[in-house]
Structures are given as structure tokens and as C-alpha cells.
Amino acid sequence: MPTLEEQIDITAPGDVVWNHLHQVENYPQFVEGVREARREGTSGVHMDVETAAGRALGLDAATDDVRPQRTMTWRTTETPHLSGSVSLLPIDATHTRMQLRMEYDPAEAHDAFGGPKGFAQSSAIERTVRADLHQFKDLVERAHPGT
């Protein structure tokens, strides 16, 4: 399975970034295609996603705080099979590096979300993830200016 790794530096302390990461209801503000997200139970997340073809898709995922305030893992509970982790690394008192790692099956991702196939699909996924990270950074930094 292909693995995608991206990182971004955010001007906010790690605990602030961690808290935003866990505010599931805000995912539509920074994750492309997510129309609604909600927590289900203590470790479940449900997201309603709009695909490239404009149809609705429900995704359920399980999350685990492997290292509280530092690393969260996640995986979808059905197809498409997606999994990954988000790690926060303190740079200094007011800056945090967020590292994202995601594994996905290209054929399943195409079937579920549509869009291009092959290398073009991988490039599109990378661009989307990078854009999502920048949206998240902007969301956190707007909510906590000057921290």
C-alpha cells in the first residue's frame, strides 16, 4: 500500500494543536470533501464525505491516542481501507510540527472517491492532503493568534 507522509509547522503550542485535532466537528472546515463529522463513542468518528462524482459516502474510523498529546492513530473500519497517524513534535514553546502519515489502497480510494487513476491519483491525494494541512494550520493560528 502506498504511504503518504507530510508535515507542517504551526504557530501554536502542542496542546492547542492537539485540542483542535480532536475537535472532530470542525473537520469540515479543513478536510476536503467532509460535509459533517461527529464523534461516536470514545474512539469512533463518523464522517459524511462528498466524492468527486458528487455522491455522498459515509466513513467510519477508529482513533487511538497512542501517546496522549503527541500521537494519534486512525483507521477506517470498512472500505476504503485508509489508516494513518498524526504526530505532534514541539519545536519551541509556541511552535509545533505536525507530521501526518497515511496508508491507502489506490484502487479502493478510486472506487470510493472517484477522480483520476494511477500516478495522477497519487498526485491528487498528495495535493489534497497538503491543502488540508494548510487549512488546519490556518484554522489553529486564527483561533490562537500570537501564541
Disulfide bonds with the S-S distance in Angstrom:
none
